[in-house]
Amino acid sequence: MSEEEKKVLQAKHRVEEAKARNRVKEQKARTHRLIQEGALLESIAPSVRDMSMEQLKRELTVCLRGLS
């Protein structure tokens, strides 16, 4: 493998690594946002702690249906 080919391959790997870092960063930001939103919901309506996800989905659907 020539030096030029090595440089091209290294550049390609650097781009792939940068994209992977960005994906991880975006995933962490999404997770953080979802946790904050869940905590906010729990602080406003503590009863959601005892609901199943399906029950919570139904309740939120009913409550939010008229807002859009």
PQR file with spaces between the fields and no chain letter, atoms N, CA, C, O and H, PARSE charges and radii, in Angstrom:
ATOM       1  N    MET     1       0.856   -1.176    0.000 -0.4000 1.5000
ATOM       2  CA   MET     1       0.000    0.000    0.000 -0.0000 2.0000
ATOM       3  C    MET     1       0.901    1.238    0.000  0.5500 1.7000
ATOM       4  O    MET     1       1.828    1.350    0.802 -0.5500 1.4000
ATOM       5  N    SER     2       0.614    2.143   -0.899 -0.4000 1.5000
ATOM       6  CA   SER     2       1.433    3.346   -1.019 -0.0000 2.0000
ATOM       7  C    SER     2       1.099    4.338    0.098  0.5500 1.7000
ATOM       8  O    SER     2       0.079    4.218    0.775 -0.5500 1.4000
ATOM       9  H    SER     2      -0.139    2.052   -1.551  0.4000 1.0000
ATOM      10  N    GLU     3       1.967    5.294    0.264 -0.4000 1.5000
ATOM      11  CA   GLU     3       1.752    6.333    1.280 -0.0000 2.0000
ATOM      12  C    GLU     3       0.467    7.116    0.995  0.5500 1.7000
ATOM      13  O    GLU     3      -0.283    7.463    1.907 -0.5500 1.4000
ATOM      14  H    GLU     3       2.796    5.391   -0.286  0.4000 1.0000
ATOM      15  N    GLU     4       0.237    7.383   -0.276 -0.4000 1.5000
ATOM      16  CA   GLU     4      -0.968    8.129   -0.652 -0.0000 2.0000
ATOM      17  C    GLU     4      -2.228    7.344   -0.297  0.5500 1.7000
ATOM      18  O    GLU     4      -3.199    7.921    0.194 -0.5500 1.4000
ATOM      19  H    GLU     4       0.846    7.102   -1.017  0.4000 1.0000
ATOM      20  N    GLU     5      -2.221    6.038   -0.540 -0.4000 1.5000
ATOM      21  CA   GLU     5      -3.367    5.192   -0.201 -0.0000 2.0000
ATOM      22  C    GLU     5      -3.579    5.144    1.309  0.5500 1.7000
ATOM      23  O    GLU     5      -4.715    5.153    1.785 -0.5500 1.4000
ATOM      24  H    GLU     5      -1.432    5.569   -0.938  0.4000 1.0000
ATOM      25  N    LYS     6      -2.480    5.095    2.055 -0.4000 1.5000
ATOM      26  CA   LYS     6      -2.576    5.097    3.519 -0.0000 2.0000
ATOM      27  C    LYS     6      -3.212    6.388    4.019  0.5500 1.7000
ATOM      28  O    LYS     6      -4.060    6.374    4.911 -0.5500 1.4000
ATOM      29  H    LYS     6      -1.558    5.088    1.668  0.4000 1.0000
ATOM      30  N    LYS     7      -2.788    7.504    3.432 -0.4000 1.5000
ATOM      31  CA   LYS     7      -3.336    8.797    3.845 -0.0000 2.0000
ATOM      32  C    LYS     7      -4.829    8.889    3.540  0.5500 1.7000
ATOM      33  O    LYS     7      -5.603    9.407    4.345 -0.5500 1.4000
ATOM      34  H    LYS     7      -2.099    7.516    2.707  0.4000 1.0000
ATOM      35  N    VAL     8      -5.225    8.385    2.381 -0.4000 1.5000
ATOM      36  CA   VAL     8      -6.639    8.400    2.010 -0.0000 2.0000
ATOM      37  C    VAL     8      -7.433    7.530    2.973  0.5500 1.7000
ATOM      38  O    VAL     8      -8.508    7.924    3.426 -0.5500 1.4000
ATOM      39  H    VAL     8      -4.596    7.964    1.727  0.4000 1.0000
ATOM      40  N    LEU     9      -6.913    6.354    3.286 -0.4000 1.5000
ATOM      41  CA   LEU     9      -7.584    5.444    4.209 -0.0000 2.0000
ATOM      42  C    LEU     9      -7.685    6.056    5.605  0.5500 1.7000
ATOM      43  O    LEU     9      -8.721    5.951    6.262 -0.5500 1.4000
ATOM      44  H    LEU     9      -6.040    6.034    2.918  0.4000 1.0000
ATOM      45  N    GLN    10      -6.607    6.693    6.052 -0.4000 1.5000
ATOM      46  CA   GLN    10      -6.622    7.345    7.364 -0.0000 2.0000
ATOM      47  C    GLN    10      -7.656    8.469    7.402  0.5500 1.7000
ATOM      48  O    GLN    10      -8.376    8.624    8.388 -0.5500 1.4000
ATOM      49  H    GLN    10      -5.765    6.778    5.518  0.4000 1.0000
ATOM      50  N    ALA    11      -7.724    9.244    6.336 -0.4000 1.5000
ATOM      51  CA   ALA    11      -8.694   10.339    6.278 -0.0000 2.0000
ATOM      52  C    ALA    11     -10.117    9.782    6.324  0.5500 1.7000
ATOM      53  O    ALA    11     -10.991   10.332    6.994 -0.5500 1.4000
ATOM      54  H    ALA    11      -7.139    9.119    5.535  0.4000 1.0000
ATOM      55  N    LYS    12     -10.332    8.688    5.604 -0.4000 1.5000
ATOM      56  CA   LYS    12     -11.653    8.054    5.606 -0.0000 2.0000
ATOM      57  C    LYS    12     -12.016    7.580    7.009  0.5500 1.7000
ATOM      58  O    LYS    12     -13.150    7.759    7.453 -0.5500 1.4000
ATOM      59  H    LYS    12      -9.622    8.241    5.059  0.4000 1.0000
ATOM      60  N    HIS    13     -11.069    6.983    7.698 -0.4000 1.5000
ATOM      61  CA   HIS    13     -11.312    6.500    9.060 -0.0000 2.0000
ATOM      62  C    HIS    13     -11.577    7.657   10.021  0.5500 1.7000
ATOM      63  O    HIS    13     -12.422    7.549   10.910 -0.5500 1.4000
ATOM      64  H    HIS    13     -10.147    6.838    7.338  0.4000 1.0000
ATOM      65  N    ARG    14     -10.859    8.757    9.842 -0.4000 1.5000
ATOM      66  CA   ARG    14     -11.094    9.925   10.703 -0.0000 2.0000
ATOM      67  C    ARG    14     -12.519   10.454   10.522  0.5500 1.7000
ATOM      68  O    ARG    14     -13.173   10.835   11.492 -0.5500 1.4000
ATOM      69  H    ARG    14     -10.173    8.845    9.120  0.4000 1.0000
ATOM      70  N    VAL    15     -12.990   10.474    9.282 -0.4000 1.5000
ATOM      71  CA   VAL    15     -14.354   10.932    9.012 -0.0000 2.0000
ATOM      72  C    VAL    15     -15.358    9.979    9.652  0.5500 1.7000
ATOM      73  O    VAL    15     -16.324   10.421   10.274 -0.5500 1.4000
ATOM      74  H    VAL    15     -12.458   10.165    8.494  0.4000 1.0000
ATOM      75  N    GLU    16     -15.134    8.669    9.502 -0.4000 1.5000
ATOM      76  CA   GLU    16     -16.032    7.676   10.095 -0.0000 2.0000
ATOM      77  C    GLU    16     -16.058    7.797   11.617  0.5500 1.7000
ATOM      78  O    GLU    16     -17.122    7.702   12.229 -0.5500 1.4000
ATOM      79  H    GLU    16     -14.349    8.310    8.997  0.4000 1.0000
ATOM      80  N    GLU    17     -14.895    8.007   12.226 -0.4000 1.5000
ATOM      81  CA   GLU    17     -14.828    8.167   13.678 -0.0000 2.0000
ATOM      82  C    GLU    17     -15.548    9.434   14.122  0.5500 1.7000
ATOM      83  O    GLU    17     -16.228    9.433   15.148 -0.5500 1.4000
ATOM      84  H    GLU    17     -14.031    8.084   11.728  0.4000 1.0000
ATOM      85  N    ALA    18     -15.406   10.503   13.367 -0.4000 1.5000
ATOM      86  CA   ALA    18     -16.091   11.754   13.702 -0.0000 2.0000
ATOM      87  C    ALA    18     -17.608   11.568   13.625  0.5500 1.7000
ATOM      88  O    ALA    18     -18.344   12.063   14.478 -0.5500 1.4000
ATOM      89  H    ALA    18     -14.853   10.504   12.533  0.4000 1.0000
ATOM      90  N    LYS    19     -18.068   10.853   12.601 -0.4000 1.5000
ATOM      91  CA   LYS    19     -19.505   10.584   12.479 -0.0000 2.0000
ATOM      92  C    LYS    19     -19.995    9.738   13.648  0.5500 1.7000
ATOM      93  O    LYS    19     -21.074    9.981   14.189 -0.5500 1.4000
ATOM      94  H    LYS    19     -17.470   10.451   11.907  0.4000 1.0000
ATOM      95  N    ALA    20     -19.201    8.747   14.034 -0.4000 1.5000
ATOM      96  CA   ALA    20     -19.581    7.887   15.164 -0.0000 2.0000
ATOM      97  C    ALA    20     -19.652    8.706   16.452  0.5500 1.7000
ATOM      98  O    ALA    20     -20.568    8.520   17.252 -0.5500 1.4000
ATOM      99  H    ALA    20     -18.325    8.550   13.595  0.4000 1.0000
ATOM     100  N    ARG    21     -18.698    9.606   16.657 -0.4000 1.5000
ATOM     101  CA   ARG    21     -18.723   10.468   17.850 -0.0000 2.0000
ATOM     102  C    ARG    21     -19.966   11.352   17.848  0.5500 1.7000
ATOM     103  O    ARG    21     -20.590   11.560   18.888 -0.5500 1.4000
ATOM     104  H    ARG    21     -17.953    9.758   16.006  0.4000 1.0000
ATOM     105  N    ASN    22     -20.317   11.869   16.682 -0.4000 1.5000
ATOM     106  CA   ASN    22     -21.515   12.712   16.586 -0.0000 2.0000
ATOM     107  C    ASN    22     -22.775   11.919   16.896  0.5500 1.7000
ATOM     108  O    ASN    22     -23.678   12.426   17.560 -0.5500 1.4000
ATOM     109  H    ASN    22     -19.810   11.701   15.837  0.4000 1.0000
ATOM     110  N    ARG    23     -22.844   10.672   16.418 -0.4000 1.5000
ATOM     111  CA   ARG    23     -24.016    9.832   16.710 -0.0000 2.0000
ATOM     112  C    ARG    23     -24.138    9.593   18.211  0.5500 1.7000
ATOM     113  O    ARG    23     -25.230    9.679   18.774 -0.5500 1.4000
ATOM     114  H    ARG    23     -22.110   10.260   15.878  0.4000 1.0000
ATOM     115  N    VAL    24     -23.016    9.293   18.854 -0.4000 1.5000
ATOM     116  CA   VAL    24     -23.027    9.057   20.302 -0.0000 2.0000
ATOM     117  C    VAL    24     -23.453   10.328   21.029  0.5500 1.7000
ATOM     118  O    VAL    24     -24.246   10.275   21.969 -0.5500 1.4000
ATOM     119  H    VAL    24     -22.129    9.223   18.397  0.4000 1.0000
ATOM     120  N    LYS    25     -22.929   11.459   20.597 -0.4000 1.5000
ATOM     121  CA   LYS    25     -23.284   12.739   21.221 -0.0000 2.0000
ATOM     122  C    LYS    25     -24.782   13.015   21.072  0.5500 1.7000
ATOM     123  O    LYS    25     -25.433   13.445   22.024 -0.5500 1.4000
ATOM     124  H    LYS    25     -22.285   11.502   19.833  0.4000 1.0000
ATOM     125  N    GLU    26     -25.325   12.768   19.884 -0.4000 1.5000
ATOM     126  CA   GLU    26     -26.754   12.976   19.651 -0.0000 2.0000
ATOM     127  C    GLU    26     -27.595   12.014   20.489  0.5500 1.7000
ATOM     128  O    GLU    26     -28.632   12.407   21.023 -0.5500 1.4000
ATOM     129  H    GLU    26     -24.796   12.419   19.110  0.4000 1.0000
ATOM     130  N    GLN    27     -27.160   10.762   20.607 -0.4000 1.5000
ATOM     131  CA   GLN    27     -27.888    9.785   21.416 -0.0000 2.0000
ATOM     132  C    GLN    27     -27.905   10.197   22.879  0.5500 1.7000
ATOM     133  O    GLN    27     -28.933   10.092   23.547 -0.5500 1.4000
ATOM     134  H    GLN    27     -26.318   10.443   20.173  0.4000 1.0000
ATOM     135  N    LYS    28     -26.767   10.668   23.374 -0.4000 1.5000
ATOM     136  CA   LYS    28     -26.697   11.103   24.770 -0.0000 2.0000
ATOM     137  C    LYS    28     -27.585   12.317   25.010  0.5500 1.7000
ATOM     138  O    LYS    28     -28.246   12.411   26.044 -0.5500 1.4000
ATOM     139  H    LYS    28     -25.932   10.753   22.831  0.4000 1.0000
ATOM     140  N    ALA    29     -27.602   13.243   24.061 -0.4000 1.5000
ATOM     141  CA   ALA    29     -28.451   14.430   24.199 -0.0000 2.0000
ATOM     142  C    ALA    29     -29.926   14.032   24.198  0.5500 1.7000
ATOM     143  O    ALA    29     -30.715   14.573   24.973 -0.5500 1.4000
ATOM     144  H    ALA    29     -27.066   13.167   23.221  0.4000 1.0000
ATOM     145  N    ARG    30     -30.299   13.090   23.331 -0.4000 1.5000
ATOM     146  CA   ARG    30     -31.689   12.626   23.278 -0.0000 2.0000
ATOM     147  C    ARG    30     -32.072   11.944   24.588  0.5500 1.7000
ATOM     148  O    ARG    30     -33.145   12.196   25.136 -0.5500 1.4000
ATOM     149  H    ARG    30     -29.657   12.651   22.702  0.4000 1.0000
ATOM     150  N    THR    31     -31.192   11.081   25.085 -0.4000 1.5000
ATOM     151  CA   THR    31     -31.455   10.382   26.344 -0.0000 2.0000
ATOM     152  C    THR    31     -31.631   11.385   27.480  0.5500 1.7000
ATOM     153  O    THR    31     -32.547   11.254   28.292 -0.5500 1.4000
ATOM     154  H    THR    31     -30.320   10.876   24.640  0.4000 1.0000
ATOM     155  N    HIS    32     -30.763   12.376   27.536 -0.4000 1.5000
ATOM     156  CA   HIS    32     -30.842   13.406   28.573 -0.0000 2.0000
ATOM     157  C    HIS    32     -32.176   14.150   28.488  0.5500 1.7000
ATOM     158  O    HIS    32     -32.830   14.386   29.504 -0.5500 1.4000
ATOM     159  H    HIS    32     -30.019   12.482   26.877  0.4000 1.0000
ATOM     160  N    ARG    33     -32.574   14.518   27.263 -0.4000 1.5000
ATOM     161  CA   ARG    33     -33.835   15.235   27.065 -0.0000 2.0000
ATOM     162  C    ARG    33     -35.022   14.374   27.491  0.5500 1.7000
ATOM     163  O    ARG    33     -35.939   14.867   28.147 -0.5500 1.4000
ATOM     164  H    ARG    33     -32.044   14.326   26.437  0.4000 1.0000
ATOM     165  N    LEU    34     -35.011   13.091   27.123 -0.4000 1.5000
ATOM     166  CA   LEU    34     -36.118   12.206   27.487 -0.0000 2.0000
ATOM     167  C    LEU    34     -36.218   12.031   28.999  0.5500 1.7000
ATOM     168  O    LEU    34     -37.319   11.988   29.548 -0.5500 1.4000
ATOM     169  H    LEU    34     -34.265   12.691   26.589  0.4000 1.0000
ATOM     170  N    ILE    35     -35.085   11.932   29.665 -0.4000 1.5000
ATOM     171  CA   ILE    35     -35.088   11.805   31.125 -0.0000 2.0000
ATOM     172  C    ILE    35     -35.646   13.076   31.763  0.5500 1.7000
ATOM     173  O    ILE    35     -36.447   13.007   32.695 -0.5500 1.4000
ATOM     174  H    ILE    35     -34.191   11.967   29.219  0.4000 1.0000
ATOM     175  N    GLN    36     -35.224   14.222   31.263 -0.4000 1.5000
ATOM     176  CA   GLN    36     -35.732   15.485   31.802 -0.0000 2.0000
ATOM     177  C    GLN    36     -37.238   15.611   31.591  0.5500 1.7000
ATOM     178  O    GLN    36     -37.960   16.047   32.488 -0.5500 1.4000
ATOM     179  H    GLN    36     -34.573   14.278   30.506  0.4000 1.0000
ATOM     180  N    GLU    37     -37.710   15.229   30.408 -0.4000 1.5000
ATOM     181  CA   GLU    37     -39.144   15.311   30.136 -0.0000 2.0000
ATOM     182  C    GLU    37     -39.928   14.361   31.040  0.5500 1.7000
ATOM     183  O    GLU    37     -40.998   14.718   31.532 -0.5500 1.4000
ATOM     184  H    GLU    37     -37.124   14.875   29.680  0.4000 1.0000
ATOM     185  N    GLY    38     -39.407   13.160   31.261 -0.4000 1.5000
ATOM     186  CA   GLY    38     -40.067   12.208   32.156 -0.0000 2.0000
ATOM     187  C    GLY    38     -40.104   12.722   33.586  0.5500 1.7000
ATOM     188  O    GLY    38     -41.111   12.579   34.279 -0.5500 1.4000
ATOM     189  H    GLY    38     -38.537   12.870   30.861  0.4000 1.0000
ATOM     190  N    ALA    39     -39.005   13.318   34.024 -0.4000 1.5000
ATOM     191  CA   ALA    39     -38.953   13.867   35.379 -0.0000 2.0000
ATOM     192  C    ALA    39     -39.940   15.025   35.534  0.5500 1.7000
ATOM     193  O    ALA    39     -40.587   15.162   36.572 -0.5500 1.4000
ATOM     194  H    ALA    39     -38.186   13.434   33.461  0.4000 1.0000
ATOM     195  N    LEU    40     -40.047   15.840   34.514 -0.4000 1.5000
ATOM     196  CA   LEU    40     -41.003   16.947   34.547 -0.0000 2.0000
ATOM     197  C    LEU    40     -42.432   16.413   34.634  0.5500 1.7000
ATOM     198  O    LEU    40     -43.240   16.913   35.417 -0.5500 1.4000
ATOM     199  H    LEU    40     -39.521   15.728   33.671  0.4000 1.0000
ATOM     200  N    LEU    41     -42.736   15.404   33.834 -0.4000 1.5000
ATOM     201  CA   LEU    41     -44.067   14.801   33.872 -0.0000 2.0000
ATOM     202  C    LEU    41     -44.357   14.229   35.255  0.5500 1.7000
ATOM     203  O    LEU    41     -45.448   14.420   35.793 -0.5500 1.4000
ATOM     204  H    LEU    41     -42.080   14.998   33.198  0.4000 1.0000
ATOM     205  N    GLU    42     -43.383   13.529   35.832 -0.4000 1.5000
ATOM     206  CA   GLU    42     -43.561   12.961   37.176 -0.0000 2.0000
ATOM     207  C    GLU    42     -43.756   14.040   38.227  0.5500 1.7000
ATOM     208  O    GLU    42     -44.535   13.856   39.162 -0.5500 1.4000
ATOM     209  H    GLU    42     -42.496   13.374   35.396  0.4000 1.0000
ATOM     210  N    SER    43     -43.061   15.163   38.090 -0.4000 1.5000
ATOM     211  CA   SER    43     -43.198   16.223   39.095 -0.0000 2.0000
ATOM     212  C    SER    43     -44.573   16.879   39.026  0.5500 1.7000
ATOM     213  O    SER    43     -45.102   17.323   40.045 -0.5500 1.4000
ATOM     214  H    SER    43     -42.428   15.312   37.331  0.4000 1.0000
ATOM     215  N    ILE    44     -45.149   16.939   37.835 -0.4000 1.5000
ATOM     216  CA   ILE    44     -46.470   17.544   37.669 -0.0000 2.0000
ATOM     217  C    ILE    44     -47.579   16.565   38.035  0.5500 1.7000
ATOM     218  O    ILE    44     -48.583   16.949   38.634 -0.5500 1.4000
ATOM     219  H    ILE    44     -44.719   16.578   37.008  0.4000 1.0000
ATOM     220  N    ALA    45     -47.392   15.298   37.672 -0.4000 1.5000
ATOM     221  CA   ALA    45     -48.415   14.270   37.919 -0.0000 2.0000
ATOM     222  C    ALA    45     -47.749   13.040   38.529  0.5500 1.7000
ATOM     223  O    ALA    45     -47.438   12.089   37.812 -0.5500 1.4000
ATOM     224  H    ALA    45     -46.576   14.986   37.185  0.4000 1.0000
ATOM     225  N    PRO    46     -47.526   13.047   39.844 -0.5600 1.5000
ATOM     226  CA   PRO    46     -46.824   11.932   40.501  0.2800 2.0000
ATOM     227  C    PRO    46     -47.481   10.570   40.295  0.5500 1.7000
ATOM     228  O    PRO    46     -46.820    9.540   40.429 -0.5500 1.4000
ATOM     229  N    SER    47     -48.761   10.553   39.976 -0.4000 1.5000
ATOM     230  CA   SER    47     -49.458    9.274   39.792 -0.0000 2.0000
ATOM     231  C    SER    47     -48.944    8.493   38.584  0.5500 1.7000
ATOM     232  O    SER    47     -49.214    7.298   38.468 -0.5500 1.4000
ATOM     233  H    SER    47     -49.298   11.390   39.868  0.4000 1.0000
ATOM     234  N    VAL    48     -48.214    9.143   37.687 -0.4000 1.5000
ATOM     235  CA   VAL    48     -47.716    8.424   36.508 -0.0000 2.0000
ATOM     236  C    VAL    48     -46.689    7.364   36.883  0.5500 1.7000
ATOM     237  O    VAL    48     -46.446    6.438   36.109 -0.5500 1.4000
ATOM     238  H    VAL    48     -47.994   10.114   37.781  0.4000 1.0000
ATOM     239  N    ARG    49     -46.090    7.487   38.049 -0.4000 1.5000
ATOM     240  CA   ARG    49     -45.102    6.492   38.491 -0.0000 2.0000
ATOM     241  C    ARG    49     -45.707    5.098   38.575  0.5500 1.7000
ATOM     242  O    ARG    49     -45.026    4.099   38.345 -0.5500 1.4000
ATOM     243  H    ARG    49     -46.288    8.239   38.677  0.4000 1.0000
ATOM     244  N    ASP    50     -46.996    5.040   38.907 -0.4000 1.5000
ATOM     245  CA   ASP    50     -47.667    3.756   39.104 -0.0000 2.0000
ATOM     246  C    ASP    50     -48.370    3.247   37.848  0.5500 1.7000
ATOM     247  O    ASP    50     -48.974    2.175   37.876 -0.5500 1.4000
ATOM     248  H    ASP    50     -47.549    5.851   39.094  0.4000 1.0000
ATOM     249  N    MET    51     -48.302    3.991   36.756 -0.4000 1.5000
ATOM     250  CA   MET    51     -48.982    3.588   35.523 -0.0000 2.0000
ATOM     251  C    MET    51     -48.069    2.737   34.649  0.5500 1.7000
ATOM     252  O    MET    51     -46.849    2.894   34.645 -0.5500 1.4000
ATOM     253  H    MET    51     -47.811    4.862   36.734  0.4000 1.0000
ATOM     254  N    SER    52     -48.702    1.830   33.912 -0.4000 1.5000
ATOM     255  CA   SER    52     -47.948    1.106   32.888 -0.0000 2.0000
ATOM     256  C    SER    52     -47.715    2.065   31.722  0.5500 1.7000
ATOM     257  O    SER    52     -48.360    3.111   31.636 -0.5500 1.4000
ATOM     258  H    SER    52     -49.694    1.702   33.915  0.4000 1.0000
ATOM     259  N    MET    53     -46.817    1.718   30.849 -0.4000 1.5000
ATOM     260  CA   MET    53     -46.543    2.583   29.703 -0.0000 2.0000
ATOM     261  C    MET    53     -47.779    2.709   28.809  0.5500 1.7000
ATOM     262  O    MET    53     -48.059    3.785   28.281 -0.5500 1.4000
ATOM     263  H    MET    53     -46.293    0.868   30.919  0.4000 1.0000
ATOM     264  N    GLU    54     -48.509    1.621   28.644 -0.4000 1.5000
ATOM     265  CA   GLU    54     -49.714    1.655   27.817 -0.0000 2.0000
ATOM     266  C    GLU    54     -50.776    2.559   28.444  0.5500 1.7000
ATOM     267  O    GLU    54     -51.437    3.326   27.743 -0.5500 1.4000
ATOM     268  H    GLU    54     -48.282    0.747   29.074  0.4000 1.0000
ATOM     269  N    GLN    55     -50.936    2.466   29.757 -0.4000 1.5000
ATOM     270  CA   GLN    55     -51.907    3.314   30.457 -0.0000 2.0000
ATOM     271  C    GLN    55     -51.492    4.783   30.356  0.5500 1.7000
ATOM     272  O    GLN    55     -52.330    5.652   30.114 -0.5500 1.4000
ATOM     273  H    GLN    55     -50.399    1.844   30.326  0.4000 1.0000
ATOM     274  N    LEU    56     -50.214    5.053   30.540 -0.4000 1.5000
ATOM     275  CA   LEU    56     -49.712    6.421   30.430 -0.0000 2.0000
ATOM     276  C    LEU    56     -49.943    6.960   29.024  0.5500 1.7000
ATOM     277  O    LEU    56     -50.349    8.109   28.853 -0.5500 1.4000
ATOM     278  H    LEU    56     -49.534    4.347   30.737  0.4000 1.0000
ATOM     279  N    LYS    57     -49.686    6.138   28.033 -0.4000 1.5000
ATOM     280  CA   LYS    57     -49.904    6.556   26.647 -0.0000 2.0000
ATOM     281  C    LYS    57     -51.370    6.916   26.410  0.5500 1.7000
ATOM     282  O    LYS    57     -51.670    7.934   25.786 -0.5500 1.4000
ATOM     283  H    LYS    57     -49.356    5.205   28.172  0.4000 1.0000
ATOM     284  N    ARG    58     -52.279    6.081   26.908 -0.4000 1.5000
ATOM     285  CA   ARG    58     -53.716    6.369   26.746 -0.0000 2.0000
ATOM     286  C    ARG    58     -54.090    7.677   27.431  0.5500 1.7000
ATOM     287  O    ARG    58     -54.787    8.510   26.851 -0.5500 1.4000
ATOM     288  H    ARG    58     -52.036    5.254   27.415  0.4000 1.0000
ATOM     289  N    GLU    59     -53.629    7.857   28.662 -0.4000 1.5000
ATOM     290  CA   GLU    59     -53.960    9.074   29.416 -0.0000 2.0000
ATOM     291  C    GLU    59     -53.426   10.322   28.719  0.5500 1.7000
ATOM     292  O    GLU    59     -54.138   11.319   28.591 -0.5500 1.4000
ATOM     293  H    GLU    59     -53.063    7.180   29.133  0.4000 1.0000
ATOM     294  N    LEU    60     -52.190   10.267   28.276 -0.4000 1.5000
ATOM     295  CA   LEU    60     -51.607   11.425   27.596 -0.0000 2.0000
ATOM     296  C    LEU    60     -52.309   11.705   26.276  0.5500 1.7000
ATOM     297  O    LEU    60     -52.512   12.862   25.908 -0.5500 1.4000
ATOM     298  H    LEU    60     -51.612    9.458   28.380  0.4000 1.0000
ATOM     299  N    THR    61     -52.677   10.652   25.571 -0.4000 1.5000
ATOM     300  CA   THR    61     -53.393   10.828   24.306 -0.0000 2.0000
ATOM     301  C    THR    61     -54.707   11.549   24.535  0.5500 1.7000
ATOM     302  O    THR    61     -55.050   12.473   23.798 -0.5500 1.4000
ATOM     303  H    THR    61     -52.512    9.712   25.870  0.4000 1.0000
ATOM     304  N    VAL    62     -55.443   11.132   25.553 -0.4000 1.5000
ATOM     305  CA   VAL    62     -56.728   11.770   25.868 -0.0000 2.0000
ATOM     306  C    VAL    62     -56.509   13.223   26.286  0.5500 1.7000
ATOM     307  O    VAL    62     -57.213   14.119   25.820 -0.5500 1.4000
ATOM     308  H    VAL    62     -55.165   10.382   26.153  0.4000 1.0000
ATOM     309  N    CYS    63     -55.540   13.453   27.157 -0.4000 1.5000
ATOM     310  CA   CYS    63     -55.305   14.807   27.679 -0.0000 2.0000
ATOM     311  C    CYS    63     -54.798   15.769   26.608  0.5500 1.7000
ATOM     312  O    CYS    63     -55.151   16.948   26.610 -0.5500 1.4000
ATOM     313  H    CYS    63     -54.968   12.725   27.536  0.4000 1.0000
ATOM     314  N    LEU    64     -53.979   15.270   25.702 -0.4000 1.5000
ATOM     315  CA   LEU    64     -53.334   16.148   24.727 -0.0000 2.0000
ATOM     316  C    LEU    64     -54.068   16.224   23.393  0.5500 1.7000
ATOM     317  O    LEU    64     -53.698   17.019   22.529 -0.5500 1.4000
ATOM     318  H    LEU    64     -53.692   14.312   25.700  0.4000 1.0000
ATOM     319  N    ARG    65     -55.078   15.425   23.222 -0.4000 1.5000
ATOM     320  CA   ARG    65     -55.791   15.369   21.940 -0.0000 2.0000
ATOM     321  C    ARG    65     -56.333   16.740   21.533  0.5500 1.7000
ATOM     322  O    ARG    65     -56.253   17.102   20.359 -0.5500 1.4000
ATOM     323  H    ARG    65     -55.379   14.780   23.924  0.4000 1.0000
ATOM     324  N    GLY    66     -56.865   17.487   22.449 -0.4000 1.5000
ATOM     325  CA   GLY    66     -57.475   18.772   22.124 -0.0000 2.0000
ATOM     326  C    GLY    66     -56.480   19.906   21.928  0.5500 1.7000
ATOM     327  O    GLY    66     -56.880   21.005   21.544 -0.5500 1.4000
ATOM     328  H    GLY    66     -56.930   17.193   23.403  0.4000 1.0000
ATOM     329  N    LEU    67     -55.201   19.673   22.180 -0.4000 1.5000
ATOM     330  CA   LEU    67     -54.224   20.757   22.101 -0.0000 2.0000
ATOM     331  C    LEU    67     -53.690   21.014   20.700  0.5500 1.7000
ATOM     332  O    LEU    67     -53.170   22.095   20.427 -0.5500 1.4000
ATOM     333  H    LEU    67     -54.876   18.781   22.493  0.4000 1.0000
ATOM     334  N    SER    68     -53.810   20.045   19.817 -0.4000 1.5000
ATOM     335  CA   SER    68     -53.202   20.239   18.490 -0.0000 2.0000
ATOM     336  C    SER    68     -54.130   20.819   17.471  0.5500 1.7000
ATOM     337  O    SER    68     -53.735   21.027   16.323 -0.5500 1.4000
ATOM     338  H    SER    68     -54.233   19.166   20.039  0.4000 1.0000
